């Protein structure tokens, strides 16, 4: 399966959006380990299914914030 990379700054953007206080918070939100998160920060790729799961979680958070009339970021 083809690997993709997360664009620079995207992980920090998501962390800010969810008000993550630690790497553990961000990794938990993304459904990955802290070790995997560190690897992603240093350019490791992920397969399309993993990338889709991250996008799905991000979009769900944004939609929930909209439903609750709260800013997502």
CHARMM-style PDB file with segment names, atoms N, HN, CA, C and O in Angstrom:
ATOM      1  N   UNK     1       0.838  -1.172   0.000  1.00  0.00      PROA
ATOM      2  CA  UNK     1       0.000   0.000   0.000  1.00  0.00      PROA
ATOM      3  C   UNK     1       0.891   1.246   0.000  1.00  0.00      PROA
ATOM      4  O   UNK     1       1.919   1.276   0.676  1.00  0.00      PROA
ATOM      5  N   UNK     2       0.508   2.239  -0.734  1.00  0.00      PROA
ATOM      6  HN  UNK     2      -0.328   2.215  -1.283  1.00  0.00      PROA
ATOM      7  CA  UNK     2       1.293   3.465  -0.847  1.00  0.00      PROA
ATOM      8  C   UNK     2       1.270   4.247   0.468  1.00  0.00      PROA
ATOM      9  O   UNK     2       0.247   4.330   1.148  1.00  0.00      PROA
ATOM     10  N   UNK     3       2.425   4.813   0.799  1.00  0.00      PROA
ATOM     11  HN  UNK     3       3.256   4.745   0.246  1.00  0.00      PROA
ATOM     12  CA  UNK     3       2.516   5.644   1.995  1.00  0.00      PROA
ATOM     13  C   UNK     3       2.423   7.114   1.624  1.00  0.00      PROA
ATOM     14  O   UNK     3       2.857   7.534   0.551  1.00  0.00      PROA
ATOM     15  N   UNK     4       1.848   7.884   2.537  1.00  0.00      PROA
ATOM     16  HN  UNK     4       1.496   7.542   3.408  1.00  0.00      PROA
ATOM     17  CA  UNK     4       1.744   9.331   2.382  1.00  0.00      PROA
ATOM     18  C   UNK     4       2.365   9.977   3.611  1.00  0.00      PROA
ATOM     19  O   UNK     4       2.542   9.331   4.644  1.00  0.00      PROA
ATOM     20  N   UNK     5       2.692  11.248   3.488  1.00  0.00      PROA
ATOM     21  HN  UNK     5       2.549  11.772   2.649  1.00  0.00      PROA
ATOM     22  CA  UNK     5       3.234  11.981   4.626  1.00  0.00      PROA
ATOM     23  C   UNK     5       2.281  13.099   5.011  1.00  0.00      PROA
ATOM     24  O   UNK     5       1.595  13.678   4.169  1.00  0.00      PROA
ATOM     25  N   UNK     6       2.258  13.381   6.284  1.00  0.00      PROA
ATOM     26  HN  UNK     6       2.816  12.910   6.968  1.00  0.00      PROA
ATOM     27  CA  UNK     6       1.450  14.485   6.788  1.00  0.00      PROA
ATOM     28  C   UNK     6       2.180  15.782   6.468  1.00  0.00      PROA
ATOM     29  O   UNK     6       3.394  15.884   6.645  1.00  0.00      PROA
ATOM     30  N   UNK     7       1.430  16.767   5.998  1.00  0.00      PROA
ATOM     31  HN  UNK     7       0.444  16.684   5.855  1.00  0.00      PROA
ATOM     32  CA  UNK     7       2.069  18.033   5.622  1.00  0.00      PROA
ATOM     33  C   UNK     7       2.663  18.716   6.851  1.00  0.00      PROA
ATOM     34  O   UNK     7       2.144  18.579   7.959  1.00  0.00      PROA
ATOM     35  N   UNK     8       3.747  19.448   6.646  1.00  0.00      PROA
ATOM     36  HN  UNK     8       4.168  19.559   5.745  1.00  0.00      PROA
ATOM     37  CA  UNK     8       4.385  20.150   7.762  1.00  0.00      PROA
ATOM     38  C   UNK     8       3.395  21.073   8.476  1.00  0.00      PROA
ATOM     39  O   UNK     8       2.647  21.810   7.834  1.00  0.00      PROA
ATOM     40  N   UNK     9       3.401  21.024   9.781  1.00  0.00      PROA
ATOM     41  HN  UNK     9       4.009  20.425  10.303  1.00  0.00      PROA
ATOM     42  CA  UNK     9       2.528  21.870  10.585  1.00  0.00      PROA
ATOM     43  C   UNK     9       1.160  21.294  10.868  1.00  0.00      PROA
ATOM     44  O   UNK     9       0.454  21.806  11.737  1.00  0.00      PROA
ATOM     45  N   UNK    10       0.756  20.242  10.162  1.00  0.00      PROA
ATOM     46  HN  UNK    10       1.329  19.826   9.456  1.00  0.00      PROA
ATOM     47  CA  UNK    10      -0.589  19.695  10.337  1.00  0.00      PROA
ATOM     48  C   UNK    10      -0.793  19.105  11.730  1.00  0.00      PROA
ATOM     49  O   UNK    10      -1.864  19.261  12.317  1.00  0.00      PROA
ATOM     50  N   UNK    11       0.216  18.435  12.258  1.00  0.00      PROA
ATOM     51  HN  UNK    11       1.086  18.308  11.782  1.00  0.00      PROA
ATOM     52  CA  UNK    11       0.071  17.848  13.594  1.00  0.00      PROA
ATOM     53  C   UNK    11      -0.071  18.937  14.654  1.00  0.00      PROA
ATOM     54  O   UNK    11      -0.870  18.803  15.580  1.00  0.00      PROA
ATOM     55  N   UNK    12       0.693  20.003  14.522  1.00  0.00      PROA
ATOM     56  HN  UNK    12       1.342  20.112  13.769  1.00  0.00      PROA
ATOM     57  CA  UNK    12       0.571  21.119  15.463  1.00  0.00      PROA
ATOM     58  C   UNK    12      -0.792  21.791  15.336  1.00  0.00      PROA
ATOM     59  O   UNK    12      -1.382  22.207  16.333  1.00  0.00      PROA
ATOM     60  N   UNK    13      -1.284  21.893  14.118  1.00  0.00      PROA
ATOM     61  HN  UNK    13      -0.805  21.555  13.307  1.00  0.00      PROA
ATOM     62  CA  UNK    13      -2.604  22.478  13.885  1.00  0.00      PROA
ATOM     63  C   UNK    13      -3.683  21.653  14.586  1.00  0.00      PROA
ATOM     64  O   UNK    13      -4.566  22.206  15.242  1.00  0.00      PROA
ATOM     65  N   UNK    14      -3.610  20.347  14.446  1.00  0.00      PROA
ATOM     66  HN  UNK    14      -2.893  19.898  13.913  1.00  0.00      PROA
ATOM     67  CA  UNK    14      -4.585  19.473  15.099  1.00  0.00      PROA
ATOM     68  C   UNK    14      -4.450  19.576  16.616  1.00  0.00      PROA
ATOM     69  O   UNK    14      -5.456  19.643  17.322  1.00  0.00      PROA
ATOM     70  N   UNK    15      -3.219  19.588  17.122  1.00  0.00      PROA
ATOM     71  HN  UNK    15      -2.402  19.533  16.549  1.00  0.00      PROA
ATOM     72  CA  UNK    15      -2.994  19.696  18.569  1.00  0.00      PROA
ATOM     73  C   UNK    15      -3.617  20.978  19.115  1.00  0.00      PROA
ATOM     74  O   UNK    15      -4.262  20.958  20.163  1.00  0.00      PROA
ATOM     75  N   UNK    16      -3.428  22.085  18.411  1.00  0.00      PROA
ATOM     76  HN  UNK    16      -2.904  22.101  17.559  1.00  0.00      PROA
ATOM     77  CA  UNK    16      -4.030  23.350  18.839  1.00  0.00      PROA
ATOM     78  C   UNK    16      -5.545  23.287  18.780  1.00  0.00      PROA
ATOM     79  O   UNK    16      -6.228  23.785  19.675  1.00  0.00      PROA
ATOM     80  N   UNK    17      -6.069  22.677  17.729  1.00  0.00      PROA
ATOM     81  HN  UNK    17      -5.513  22.272  17.003  1.00  0.00      PROA
ATOM     82  CA  UNK    17      -7.508  22.586  17.539  1.00  0.00      PROA
ATOM     83  C   UNK    17      -8.180  21.828  18.683  1.00  0.00      PROA
ATOM     84  O   UNK    17      -9.259  22.212  19.135  1.00  0.00      PROA
ATOM     85  N   UNK    18      -7.544  20.752  19.151  1.00  0.00      PROA
ATOM     86  HN  UNK    18      -6.667  20.440  18.784  1.00  0.00      PROA
ATOM     87  CA  UNK    18      -8.151  19.941  20.210  1.00  0.00      PROA
ATOM     88  C   UNK    18      -7.670  20.355  21.593  1.00  0.00      PROA
ATOM     89  O   UNK    18      -8.042  19.740  22.592  1.00  0.00      PROA
ATOM     90  N   UNK    19      -6.847  21.391  21.654  1.00  0.00      PROA
ATOM     91  HN  UNK    19      -6.545  21.890  20.842  1.00  0.00      PROA
ATOM     92  CA  UNK    19      -6.288  21.888  22.911  1.00  0.00      PROA
ATOM     93  C   UNK    19      -5.501  20.800  23.638  1.00  0.00      PROA
ATOM     94  O   UNK    19      -5.608  20.638  24.853  1.00  0.00      PROA
ATOM     95  N   UNK    20      -4.711  20.064  22.868  1.00  0.00      PROA
ATOM     96  HN  UNK    20      -4.623  20.196  21.880  1.00  0.00      PROA
ATOM     97  CA  UNK    20      -3.874  19.003  23.445  1.00  0.00      PROA
ATOM     98  C   UNK    20      -2.815  19.628  24.336  1.00  0.00      PROA
ATOM     99  O   UNK    20      -2.164  20.601  23.957  1.00  0.00      PROA
ATOM    100  N   UNK    21      -2.653  19.065  25.511  1.00  0.00      PROA
ATOM    101  HN  UNK    21      -3.182  18.275  25.818  1.00  0.00      PROA
ATOM    102  CA  UNK    21      -1.659  19.559  26.464  1.00  0.00      PROA
ATOM    103  C   UNK    21      -0.364  18.767  26.400  1.00  0.00      PROA
ATOM    104  O   UNK    21       0.643  19.167  26.984  1.00  0.00      PROA
ATOM    105  N   UNK    22      -0.387  17.641  25.689  1.00  0.00      PROA
ATOM    106  HN  UNK    22      -1.205  17.317  25.214  1.00  0.00      PROA
ATOM    107  CA  UNK    22       0.796  16.781  25.621  1.00  0.00      PROA
ATOM    108  C   UNK    22       0.752  15.942  24.349  1.00  0.00      PROA
ATOM    109  O   UNK    22      -0.261  15.879  23.652  1.00  0.00      PROA
ATOM    110  N   UNK    23       1.882  15.302  24.071  1.00  0.00      PROA
ATOM    111  HN  UNK    23       2.705  15.353  24.637  1.00  0.00      PROA
ATOM    112  CA  UNK    23       1.915  14.363  22.948  1.00  0.00      PROA
ATOM    113  C   UNK    23       0.964  13.202  23.195  1.00  0.00      PROA
ATOM    114  O   UNK    23       0.379  12.663  22.255  1.00  0.00      PROA
ATOM    115  N   UNK    24       0.809  12.817  24.456  1.00  0.00      PROA
ATOM    116  HN  UNK    24       1.284  13.255  25.219  1.00  0.00      PROA
ATOM    117  CA  UNK    24      -0.115  11.722  24.779  1.00  0.00      PROA
ATOM    118  C   UNK    24      -1.546  12.102  24.398  1.00  0.00      PROA
ATOM    119  O   UNK    24      -2.293  11.270  23.884  1.00  0.00      PROA
ATOM    120  N   UNK    25      -1.930  13.361  24.649  1.00  0.00      PROA
ATOM    121  HN  UNK    25      -1.323  14.037  25.067  1.00  0.00      PROA
ATOM    122  CA  UNK    25      -3.268  13.827  24.266  1.00  0.00      PROA
ATOM    123  C   UNK    25      -3.459  13.746  22.755  1.00  0.00      PROA
ATOM    124  O   UNK    25      -4.471  13.238  22.273  1.00  0.00      PROA
ATOM    125  N   UNK    26      -2.478  14.250  22.019  1.00  0.00      PROA
ATOM    126  HN  UNK    26      -1.656  14.662  22.411  1.00  0.00      PROA
ATOM    127  CA  UNK    26      -2.585  14.257  20.559  1.00  0.00      PROA
ATOM    128  C   UNK    26      -2.575  12.843  20.000  1.00  0.00      PROA
ATOM    129  O   UNK    26      -3.384  12.512  19.133  1.00  0.00      PROA
ATOM    130  N   UNK    27      -1.673  12.016  20.484  1.00  0.00      PROA
ATOM    131  HN  UNK    27      -1.016  12.285  21.188  1.00  0.00      PROA
ATOM    132  CA  UNK    27      -1.605  10.629  20.006  1.00  0.00      PROA
ATOM    133  C   UNK    27      -2.916   9.903  20.284  1.00  0.00      PROA
ATOM    134  O   UNK    27      -3.418   9.170  19.432  1.00  0.00      PROA
ATOM    135  N   UNK    28      -3.468  10.107  21.474  1.00  0.00      PROA
ATOM    136  HN  UNK    28      -3.060  10.702  22.167  1.00  0.00      PROA
ATOM    137  CA  UNK    28      -4.743   9.474  21.812  1.00  0.00      PROA
ATOM    138  C   UNK    28      -5.857   9.913  20.883  1.00  0.00      PROA
ATOM    139  O   UNK    28      -6.662   9.094  20.438  1.00  0.00      PROA
ATOM    140  N   UNK    29      -5.907  11.205  20.588  1.00  0.00      PROA
ATOM    141  HN  UNK    29      -5.253  11.870  20.950  1.00  0.00      PROA
ATOM    142  CA  UNK    29      -6.923  11.719  19.678  1.00  0.00      PROA
ATOM    143  C   UNK    29      -6.780  11.106  18.293  1.00  0.00      PROA
ATOM    144  O   UNK    29      -7.771  10.770  17.645  1.00  0.00      PROA
ATOM    145  N   UNK    30      -5.536  10.966  17.848  1.00  0.00      PROA
ATOM    146  HN  UNK    30      -4.731  11.239  18.374  1.00  0.00      PROA
ATOM    147  CA  UNK    30      -5.278  10.430  16.510  1.00  0.00      PROA
ATOM    148  C   UNK    30      -5.385   8.914  16.443  1.00  0.00      PROA
ATOM    149  O   UNK    30      -5.439   8.341  15.355  1.00  0.00      PROA
ATOM    150  N   UNK    31      -5.417   8.260  17.605  1.00  0.00      PROA
ATOM    151  HN  UNK    31      -5.373   8.726  18.489  1.00  0.00      PROA
ATOM    152  CA  UNK    31      -5.508   6.800  17.625  1.00  0.00      PROA
ATOM    153  C   UNK    31      -4.187   6.117  17.326  1.00  0.00      PROA
ATOM    154  O   UNK    31      -4.157   5.017  16.775  1.00  0.00      PROA
ATOM    155  N   UNK    32      -3.088   6.777  17.696  1.00  0.00      PROA
ATOM    156  HN  UNK    32      -3.112   7.671  18.144  1.00  0.00      PROA
ATOM    157  CA  UNK    32      -1.755   6.216  17.473  1.00  0.00      PROA
ATOM    158  C   UNK    32      -0.963   6.292  18.774  1.00  0.00      PROA
ATOM    159  O   UNK    32      -1.409   6.912  19.740  1.00  0.00      PROA
ATOM    160  N   UNK    33       0.195   5.671  18.801  1.00  0.00      PROA
ATOM    161  HN  UNK    33       0.557   5.168  18.016  1.00  0.00      PROA
ATOM    162  CA  UNK    33       1.050   5.735  19.984  1.00  0.00      PROA
ATOM    163  C   UNK    33       1.898   7.006  19.943  1.00  0.00      PROA
ATOM    164  O   UNK    33       2.038   7.644  18.899  1.00  0.00      PROA
ATOM    165  N   UNK    34       2.451   7.354  21.085  1.00  0.00      PROA
ATOM    166  HN  UNK    34       2.337   6.836  21.933  1.00  0.00      PROA
ATOM    167  CA  UNK    34       3.349   8.509  21.128  1.00  0.00      PROA
ATOM    168  C   UNK    34       4.578   8.268  20.258  1.00  0.00      PROA
ATOM    169  O   UNK    34       5.099   9.196  19.639  1.00  0.00      PROA
ATOM    170  N   UNK    35       5.035   7.032  20.212  1.00  0.00      PROA
ATOM    171  HN  UNK    35       4.613   6.278  20.714  1.00  0.00      PROA
ATOM    172  CA  UNK    35       6.188   6.702  19.368  1.00  0.00      PROA
ATOM    173  C   UNK    35       5.845   6.921  17.891  1.00  0.00      PROA
ATOM    174  O   UNK    35       6.656   7.461  17.139  1.00  0.00      PROA
ATOM    175  N   UNK    36       4.645   6.502  17.477  1.00  0.00      PROA
ATOM    176  HN  UNK    36       3.986   6.063  18.088  1.00  0.00      PROA
ATOM    177  CA  UNK    36       4.215   6.728  16.098  1.00  0.00      PROA
ATOM    178  C   UNK    36       4.101   8.226  15.809  1.00  0.00      PROA
ATOM    179  O   UNK    36       4.467   8.686  14.728  1.00  0.00      PROA
ATOM    180  N   UNK    37       3.594   8.974  16.778  1.00  0.00      PROA
ATOM    181  HN  UNK    37       3.297   8.600  17.656  1.00  0.00      PROA
ATOM    182  CA  UNK    37       3.477  10.422  16.615  1.00  0.00      PROA
ATOM    183  C   UNK    37       4.847  11.051  16.398  1.00  0.00      PROA
ATOM    184  O   UNK    37       5.019  11.887  15.511  1.00  0.00      PROA
ATOM    185  N   UNK    38       5.807  10.654  17.200  1.00  0.00      PROA
ATOM    186  HN  UNK    38       5.667   9.975  17.921  1.00  0.00      PROA
ATOM    187  CA  UNK    38       7.169  11.172  17.042  1.00  0.00      PROA
ATOM    188  C   UNK    38       7.719  10.839  15.658  1.00  0.00      PROA
ATOM    189  O   UNK    38       8.353  11.679  15.019  1.00  0.00      PROA
ATOM    190  N   UNK    39       7.477   9.619  15.200  1.00  0.00      PROA
ATOM    191  HN  UNK    39       6.962   8.937  15.720  1.00  0.00      PROA
ATOM    192  CA  UNK    39       7.940   9.219  13.868  1.00  0.00      PROA
ATOM    193  C   UNK    39       7.306  10.080  12.781  1.00  0.00      PROA
ATOM    194  O   UNK    39       7.973  10.476  11.825  1.00  0.00      PROA
ATOM    195  N   UNK    40       6.009  10.368  12.932  1.00  0.00      PROA
ATOM    196  HN  UNK    40       5.467  10.046  13.709  1.00  0.00      PROA
ATOM    197  CA  UNK    40       5.329  11.211  11.950  1.00  0.00      PROA
ATOM    198  C   UNK    40       5.934  12.607  11.920  1.00  0.00      PROA
ATOM    199  O   UNK    40       6.069  13.211  10.856  1.00  0.00      PROA
ATOM    200  N   UNK    41       6.292  13.108  13.078  1.00  0.00      PROA
ATOM    201  HN  UNK    41       6.182  12.617  13.943  1.00  0.00      PROA
ATOM    202  CA  UNK    41       6.899  14.442  13.152  1.00  0.00      PROA
ATOM    203  C   UNK    41       8.231  14.496  12.412  1.00  0.00      PROA
ATOM    204  O   UNK    41       8.636  15.545  11.913  1.00  0.00      PROA
ATOM    205  N   UNK    42       8.901  13.356  12.349  1.00  0.00      PROA
ATOM    206  HN  UNK    42       8.572  12.503  12.754  1.00  0.00      PROA
ATOM    207  CA  UNK    42      10.203  13.308  11.678  1.00  0.00      PROA
ATOM    208  C   UNK    42      10.109  12.750  10.266  1.00  0.00      PROA
ATOM    209  O   UNK    42      11.109  12.298   9.707  1.00  0.00      PROA
ATOM    210  N   UNK    43       8.910  12.780   9.686  1.00  0.00      PROA
ATOM    211  HN  UNK    43       8.098  13.147  10.141  1.00  0.00      PROA
ATOM    212  CA  UNK    43       8.756  12.461   8.281  1.00  0.00      PROA
ATOM    213  C   UNK    43       8.368  11.046   7.925  1.00  0.00      PROA
ATOM    214  O   UNK    43       8.335  10.694   6.746  1.00  0.00      PROA
ATOM    215  N   UNK    44       8.072  10.219   8.925  1.00  0.00      PROA
ATOM    216  HN  UNK    44       8.099  10.504   9.883  1.00  0.00      PROA
ATOM    217  CA  UNK    44       7.631   8.855   8.616  1.00  0.00      PROA
ATOM    218  C   UNK    44       6.304   8.911   7.864  1.00  0.00      PROA
ATOM    219  O   UNK    44       5.476   9.790   8.102  1.00  0.00      PROA
ATOM    220  N   UNK    45       6.122   7.978   6.972  1.00  0.00      PROA
ATOM    221  HN  UNK    45       6.795   7.264   6.779  1.00  0.00      PROA
ATOM    222  CA  UNK    45       4.881   7.916   6.222  1.00  0.00      PROA
ATOM    223  C   UNK    45       3.842   7.052   6.915  1.00  0.00      PROA
ATOM    224  O   UNK    45       4.148   6.304   7.843  1.00  0.00      PROA
ATOM    225  N   UNK    46       2.621   7.170   6.449  1.00  0.00      PROA
ATOM    226  HN  UNK    46       2.373   7.777   5.695  1.00  0.00      PROA
ATOM    227  CA  UNK    46       1.559   6.281   6.898  1.00  0.00      PROA
ATOM    228  C   UNK    46       0.787   5.803   5.693  1.00  0.00      PROA
ATOM    229  O   UNK    46       0.795   6.428   4.633  1.00  0.00      PROA
ATOM    230  N   UNK    47       0.122   4.680   5.879  1.00  0.00      PROA
ATOM    231  HN  UNK    47       0.116   4.172   6.741  1.00  0.00      PROA
ATOM    232  CA  UNK    47      -0.637   4.183   4.737  1.00  0.00      PROA
ATOM    233  C   UNK    47      -1.929   4.986   4.601  1.00  0.00      PROA
ATOM    234  O   UNK    47      -2.324   5.722   5.505  1.00  0.00      PROA
ATOM    235  N   UNK    48      -2.562   4.827   3.470  1.00  0.00      PROA
ATOM    236  HN  UNK    48      -2.241   4.230   2.735  1.00  0.00      PROA
ATOM    237  CA  UNK    48      -3.757   5.606   3.150  1.00  0.00      PROA
ATOM    238  C   UNK    48      -4.847   5.408   4.197  1.00  0.00      PROA
ATOM    239  O   UNK    48      -5.536   6.367   4.546  1.00  0.00      PROA
ATOM    240  N   UNK    49      -5.019   4.200   4.700  1.00  0.00      PROA
ATOM    241  HN  UNK    49      -4.460   3.422   4.416  1.00  0.00      PROA
ATOM    242  CA  UNK    49      -6.059   3.948   5.702  1.00  0.00      PROA
ATOM    243  C   UNK    49      -5.775   4.691   7.001  1.00  0.00      PROA
ATOM    244  O   UNK    49      -6.692   5.238   7.613  1.00  0.00      PROA
ATOM    245  N   UNK    50      -4.523   4.717   7.425  1.00  0.00      PROA
ATOM    246  HN  UNK    50      -3.778   4.272   6.928  1.00  0.00      PROA
ATOM    247  CA  UNK    50      -4.163   5.470   8.629  1.00  0.00      PROA
ATOM    248  C   UNK    50      -4.406   6.965   8.411  1.00  0.00      PROA
ATOM    249  O   UNK    50      -4.942   7.646   9.285  1.00  0.00      PROA
ATOM    250  N   UNK    51      -4.017   7.459   7.264  1.00  0.00      PROA
ATOM    251  HN  UNK    51      -3.582   6.906   6.553  1.00  0.00      PROA
ATOM    252  CA  UNK    51      -4.226   8.876   6.952  1.00  0.00      PROA
ATOM    253  C   UNK    51      -5.715   9.207   6.929  1.00  0.00      PROA
ATOM    254  O   UNK    51      -6.128  10.249   7.438  1.00  0.00      PROA
ATOM    255  N   UNK    52      -6.513   8.333   6.348  1.00  0.00      PROA
ATOM    256  HN  UNK    52      -6.177   7.486   5.934  1.00  0.00      PROA
ATOM    257  CA  UNK    52      -7.959   8.550   6.296  1.00  0.00      PROA
ATOM    258  C   UNK    52      -8.559   8.579   7.696  1.00  0.00      PROA
ATOM    259  O   UNK    52      -9.466   9.368   7.963  1.00  0.00      PROA
ATOM    260  N   UNK    53      -8.069   7.738   8.584  1.00  0.00      PROA
ATOM    261  HN  UNK    53      -7.332   7.097   8.367  1.00  0.00      PROA
ATOM    262  CA  UNK    53      -8.565   7.713   9.962  1.00  0.00      PROA
ATOM    263  C   UNK    53      -8.242   9.029  10.670  1.00  0.00      PROA
ATOM    264  O   UNK    53      -9.076   9.553  11.408  1.00  0.00      PROA
ATOM    265  N   UNK    54      -7.056   9.558  10.457  1.00  0.00      PROA
ATOM    266  HN  UNK    54      -6.378   9.132   9.858  1.00  0.00      PROA
ATOM    267  CA  UNK    54      -6.685  10.838  11.068  1.00  0.00      PROA
ATOM    268  C   UNK    54      -7.584  11.955  10.540  1.00  0.00      PROA
ATOM    269  O   UNK    54      -8.060  12.788  11.311  1.00  0.00      PROA
ATOM    270  N   UNK    55      -7.814  11.972   9.241  1.00  0.00      PROA
ATOM    271  HN  UNK    55      -7.427  11.296   8.614  1.00  0.00      PROA
ATOM    272  CA  UNK    55      -8.691  12.985   8.643  1.00  0.00      PROA
ATOM    273  C   UNK    55     -10.105  12.845   9.197  1.00  0.00      PROA
ATOM    274  O   UNK    55     -10.753  13.846   9.505  1.00  0.00      PROA
ATOM    275  N   UNK    56     -10.582  11.619   9.325  1.00  0.00      PROA
ATOM    276  HN  UNK    56     -10.056  10.806   9.075  1.00  0.00      PROA
ATOM    277  CA  UNK    56     -11.929  11.376   9.849  1.00  0.00      PROA
ATOM    278  C   UNK    56     -12.070  11.917  11.267  1.00  0.00      PROA
ATOM    279  O   UNK    56     -13.073  12.552  11.590  1.00  0.00      PROA
ATOM    280  N   UNK    57     -11.085  11.673  12.104  1.00  0.00      PROA
ATOM    281  HN  UNK    57     -10.270  11.157  11.842  1.00  0.00      PROA
ATOM    282  CA  UNK    57     -11.139  12.155  13.487  1.00  0.00      PROA
ATOM    283  C   UNK    57     -11.101  13.680  13.542  1.00  0.00      PROA
ATOM    284  O   UNK    57     -11.816  14.296  14.332  1.00  0.00      PROA
ATOM    285  N   UNK    58     -10.272  14.278  12.707  1.00  0.00      PROA
ATOM    286  HN  UNK    58      -9.691  13.777  12.065  1.00  0.00      PROA
ATOM    287  CA  UNK    58     -10.186  15.744  12.664  1.00  0.00      PROA
ATOM    288  C   UNK    58     -11.512  16.348  12.218  1.00  0.00      PROA
ATOM    289  O   UNK    58     -12.007  17.294  12.831  1.00  0.00      PROA
ATOM    290  N   UNK    59     -12.079  15.804  11.158  1.00  0.00      PROA
ATOM    291  HN  UNK    59     -11.676  15.036  10.660  1.00  0.00      PROA
ATOM    292  CA  UNK    59     -13.349  16.317  10.639  1.00  0.00      PROA
ATOM    293  C   UNK    59     -14.480  16.129  11.646  1.00  0.00      PROA
ATOM    294  O   UNK    59     -15.329  17.009  11.782  1.00  0.00      PROA
ATOM    295  N   UNK    60     -14.507  15.008  12.347  1.00  0.00      PROA
ATOM    296  HN  UNK    60     -13.817  14.293  12.236  1.00  0.00      PROA
ATOM    297  CA  UNK    60     -15.536  14.763  13.361  1.00  0.00      PROA
ATOM    298  C   UNK    60     -15.437  15.801  14.474  1.00  0.00      PROA
ATOM    299  O   UNK    60     -16.453  16.283  14.974  1.00  0.00      PROA
ATOM    300  N   UNK    61     -14.221  16.140  14.856  1.00  0.00      PROA
ATOM    301  HN  UNK    61     -13.395  15.749  14.450  1.00  0.00      PROA
ATOM    302  CA  UNK    61     -14.028  17.153  15.898  1.00  0.00      PROA
ATOM    303  C   UNK    61     -14.558  18.511  15.432  1.00  0.00      PROA
ATOM    304  O   UNK    61     -15.238  19.210  16.183  1.00  0.00      PROA
ATOM    305  N   UNK    62     -14.246  18.872  14.209  1.00  0.00      PROA
ATOM    306  HN  UNK    62     -13.693  18.304  13.599  1.00  0.00      PROA
ATOM    307  CA  UNK    62     -14.711  20.151  13.663  1.00  0.00      PROA
ATOM    308  C   UNK    62     -16.229  20.186  13.615  1.00  0.00      PROA
ATOM    309  O   UNK    62     -16.837  21.185  14.000  1.00  0.00      PROA
ATOM    310  N   UNK    63     -16.845  19.119  13.152  1.00  0.00      PROA
ATOM    311  HN  UNK    63     -16.352  18.307  12.839  1.00  0.00      PROA
ATOM    312  CA  UNK    63     -18.312  19.077  13.057  1.00  0.00      PROA
ATOM    313  C   UNK    63     -18.964  19.137  14.428  1.00  0.00      PROA
ATOM    314  O   UNK    63     -19.974  19.818  14.608  1.00  0.00      PROA
ATOM    315  N   UNK    64     -18.398  18.434  15.386  1.00  0.00      PROA
ATOM    316  HN  UNK    64     -17.577  17.881  15.239  1.00  0.00      PROA
ATOM    317  CA  UNK    64     -18.940  18.469  16.745  1.00  0.00      PROA
ATOM    318  C   UNK    64     -18.859  19.885  17.309  1.00  0.00      PROA
ATOM    319  O   UNK    64     -19.800  20.355  17.947  1.00  0.00      PROA
ATOM    320  N   UNK    65     -17.744  20.561  17.077  1.00  0.00      PROA
ATOM    321  HN  UNK    65     -16.979  20.179  16.558  1.00  0.00      PROA
ATOM    322  CA  UNK    65     -17.595  21.936  17.555  1.00  0.00      PROA
ATOM    323  C   UNK    65     -18.634  22.846  16.907  1.00  0.00      PROA
ATOM    324  O   UNK    65     -19.180  23.731  17.565  1.00  0.00      PROA
ATOM    325  N   UNK    66     -18.906  22.635  15.633  1.00  0.00      PROA
ATOM    326  HN  UNK    66     -18.463  21.915  15.098  1.00  0.00      PROA
ATOM    327  CA  UNK    66     -19.917  23.438  14.937  1.00  0.00      PROA
ATOM    328  C   UNK    66     -21.302  23.184  15.511  1.00  0.00      PROA
ATOM    329  O   UNK    66     -22.080  24.122  15.687  1.00  0.00      PROA
ATOM    330  N   UNK    67     -21.620  21.928  15.804  1.00  0.00      PROA
ATOM    331  HN  UNK    67     -20.989  21.166  15.661  1.00  0.00      PROA
ATOM    332  CA  UNK    67     -22.925  21.588  16.372  1.00  0.00      PROA
ATOM    333  C   UNK    67     -23.110  22.204  17.756  1.00  0.00      PROA
ATOM    334  O   UNK    67     -24.218  22.577  18.140  1.00  0.00      PROA
ATOM    335  N   UNK    68     -22.024  22.302  18.485  1.00  0.00      PROA
ATOM    336  HN  UNK    68     -21.123  21.999  18.173  1.00  0.00      PROA
ATOM    337  CA  UNK    68     -22.077  22.862  19.832  1.00  0.00      PROA
ATOM    338  C   UNK    68     -21.879  24.376  19.829  1.00  0.00      PROA
ATOM    339  O   UNK    68     -21.827  25.007  20.885  1.00  0.00      PROA
ATOM    340  N   UNK    69     -21.768  24.952  18.629  1.00  0.00      PROA
ATOM    341  HN  UNK    69     -21.810  24.440  17.772  1.00  0.00      PROA
ATOM    342  CA  UNK    69     -21.572  26.387  18.466  1.00  0.00      PROA
ATOM    343  C   UNK    69     -20.317  26.870  19.180  1.00  0.00      PROA
ATOM    344  O   UNK    69     -20.306  27.924  19.816  1.00  0.00      PROA
ATOM    345  N   UNK    70     -19.258  26.071  19.058  1.00  0.00      PROA
ATOM    346  HN  UNK    70     -19.267  25.215  18.541  1.00  0.00      PROA
ATOM    347  CA  UNK    70     -17.967  26.429  19.641  1.00  0.00      PROA
ATOM    348  C   UNK    70     -16.919  26.397  18.540  1.00  0.00      PROA
ATOM    349  O   UNK    70     -17.003  25.579  17.624  1.00  0.00      PROA
ATOM    350  N   UNK    71     -15.947  27.268  18.624  1.00  0.00      PROA
ATOM    351  HN  UNK    71     -15.879  27.933  19.368  1.00  0.00      PROA
ATOM    352  CA  UNK    71     -14.881  27.215  17.615  1.00  0.00      PROA
ATOM    353  C   UNK    71     -14.048  25.952  17.763  1.00  0.00      PROA
ATOM    354  O   UNK    71     -13.758  25.524  18.880  1.00  0.00      PROA
ATOM    355  N   UNK    72     -13.662  25.352  16.637  1.00  0.00      PROA
ATOM    356  HN  UNK    72     -13.899  25.700  15.730  1.00  0.00      PROA
ATOM    357  CA  UNK    72     -12.851  24.128  16.661  1.00  0.00      PROA
ATOM    358  C   UNK    72     -11.396  24.445  16.933  1.00  0.00      PROA
ATOM    359  O   UNK    72     -10.650  23.576  17.383  1.00  0.00      PROA
ATOM    360  N   UNK    73     -10.983  25.657  16.674  1.00  0.00      PROA
ATOM    361  HN  UNK    73     -11.589  26.363  16.309  1.00  0.00      PROA
ATOM    362  CA  UNK    73      -9.569  26.015  16.884  1.00  0.00      PROA
ATOM    363  C   UNK    73      -9.457  27.214  17.782  1.00  0.00      PROA
ATOM    364  OT1 UNK    73      -8.349  27.665  18.075  1.00  0.00      PROA
TER     365      UNK     73
END
